[in-house]
Amino acid sequence: MSQADTPDFIEQALRAKLTVHSLHIEDDSHEHAGHQAAGAGGHYTVAIVADEFEGKRSVARHRLVYDALGPLMQTRIHALAIDAKGPSEV
């Protein structure tokens, strides 16, 4: 498994745990050359619309994303920017 596969793993993990209406994953690692901790993974931005975010505050939405990603946060992801919305917000 290469680091290039990480967006696919992120997508699979999120779709397995959340009712996703739309999802966009951007690999921002190239913008952080030299910053990344050795072996700690890359930098990503996730824009996601899911039913589970409806009526929840930002912190709760982020927690749902982090919970869905589980071990990826410890191995393949060093930093994650999250734009999480409920369907009524788009």
C-alpha positions in Angstrom: 0.0 0.0 0.0 1.4 3.4 -1.0 0.5 6.8 0.4 -1.2 7.5 -3.0 -3.9 5.0 -2.0 -4.9 6.9 1.1 -7.7 9.0 -0.5 -9.3 5.7 -1.5 -9.0 4.3 2.0 -10.5 7.6 3.4 -13.4 7.3 1.0 -14.1 3.7 1.9 -14.0 4.3 5.6 -16.3 7.3 5.4 -18.8 5.6 3.1 -18.8 2.5 5.4 -19.9 4.6 8.5 -21.8 7.5 7.1 -24.7 8.1 4.7 -22.7 10.2 2.2 -24.5 12.4 -0.3 -21.3 13.9 -1.7 -17.6 13.5 -0.9 -14.5 15.2 -2.2 -11.0 14.3 -0.9 -8.0 16.5 -1.7 -4.4 15.4 -1.1 -2.6 18.5 0.2 0.6 16.7 1.2 2.6 18.5 -1.5 1.9 21.8 0.1 3.5 20.6 3.4 6.8 19.3 2.2 9.3 19.1 5.0 6.5 19.5 7.6 5.2 16.0 7.6 6.3 13.8 10.5 8.3 10.8 9.5 6.0 7.9 8.6 3.0 9.7 10.0 1.1 10.1 6.8 -0.1 12.9 4.6 -2.3 16.1 4.7 -5.8 15.9 3.4 -8.9 18.0 3.0 -12.3 16.3 3.1 -15.5 18.0 2.0 -18.4 15.8 2.9 -22.2 16.0 3.0 -23.9 13.3 5.1 -27.2 12.7 6.8 -25.5 12.1 10.2 -24.3 15.8 10.3 -27.8 17.2 10.1 -28.5 19.3 13.2 -25.1 18.7 14.7 -22.4 21.3 15.6 -19.0 21.4 14.0 -17.3 19.5 16.8 -19.7 16.6 16.7 -19.4 16.4 12.9 -15.6 16.3 13.1 -15.9 13.6 15.8 -18.0 11.5 13.5 -15.4 11.8 10.7 -12.5 11.0 13.0 -14.4 8.0 14.4 -15.1 6.7 10.9 -11.5 7.1 9.9 -10.2 5.3 13.0 -6.8 3.8 12.6 -6.1 5.8 9.4 -5.7 8.9 11.7 -2.8 7.1 13.4 -1.1 5.7 10.3 -1.9 7.3 7.0 -3.2 10.8 8.0 -1.0 13.4 9.6 -3.4 16.3 9.2 -7.1 16.6 8.1 -9.1 19.6 7.2 -12.8 18.9 7.3 -15.8 20.7 5.7 -18.8 18.6 6.9 -22.4 19.6 6.2 -25.8 18.2 6.4 -27.9 17.8 3.3 -30.1 20.8 4.1 -27.0 23.1 4.1 -26.1 22.5 0.4 
